[in-house]
């Protein structure tokens, strides 16, 4: 049975976010795949021809927000 779970790496230990359906001391094989952020997972959907790095900048640079944030009086 293949199982995909999300985990957090803390203090040298991988900690699953939710309980696992495993028996105590059961041996498993683990493949680590870092989670991509939403920009990297979706940047090609709208026909974007640029790079993932450019899409990341356009999506996360506050100077490129539209509409621009209101200035406090």
C-alpha positions in Angstrom: 0.0 0.0 0.0 1.4 3.4 -1.0 0.8 6.2 1.3 1.5 9.9 0.9 1.6 12.1 4.0 2.8 15.6 4.8 5.4 16.0 7.5 7.5 18.8 9.1 11.2 18.5 9.7 12.0 19.7 13.2 15.2 19.2 15.2 16.5 16.4 12.9 13.3 14.4 12.9 10.5 14.1 10.3 7.1 14.5 12.1 4.0 13.5 10.2 1.2 16.1 10.4 -1.4 13.5 11.0 -1.3 10.0 12.6 -0.1 7.2 10.4 -1.9 3.9 9.9 1.2 1.8 10.8 2.0 -0.7 13.5 4.5 0.1 16.2 8.1 -0.7 15.0 6.9 -1.4 11.4 9.6 -0.8 8.9 8.8 1.5 5.9 10.7 2.9 2.9 10.5 6.7 2.7 11.0 9.0 -0.3 11.5 12.7 0.4 10.0 15.2 -2.0 10.0 18.8 -0.8 6.6 20.5 -1.2 6.5 23.2 -3.9 4.8 26.5 -3.2 1.6 27.4 -5.1 3.5 29.5 -7.7 5.7 26.7 -8.8 2.8 24.3 -9.0 0.5 26.6 -11.0 2.7 28.9 -13.1 2.1 27.0 -16.4 -1.7 26.8 -16.1 -2.4 30.2 -17.7 0.0 29.8 -20.6 2.9 31.6 -18.9 6.0 31.5 -21.1 8.4 32.8 -18.5 10.4 30.9 -15.9 9.2 29.7 -12.5 11.6 32.3 -10.9 9.9 35.1 -12.8 6.5 33.9 -11.8 7.6 33.7 -8.2 8.8 37.3 -8.3 5.6 38.6 -9.9 3.4 36.7 -7.4 5.3 37.6 -4.2 7.0 41.0 -4.7 5.0 43.6 -2.8 6.1 46.3 -5.1 4.1 44.6 -7.9 0.8 44.3 -6.0 -2.2 45.6 -7.8 -4.0 47.6 -6.7 -1.2 49.2 -4.8 -1.7 49.3 -1.0 -3.3 52.5 0.3 -0.9 54.9 1.9 -1.7 55.8 5.5 -2.5 59.6 5.9 
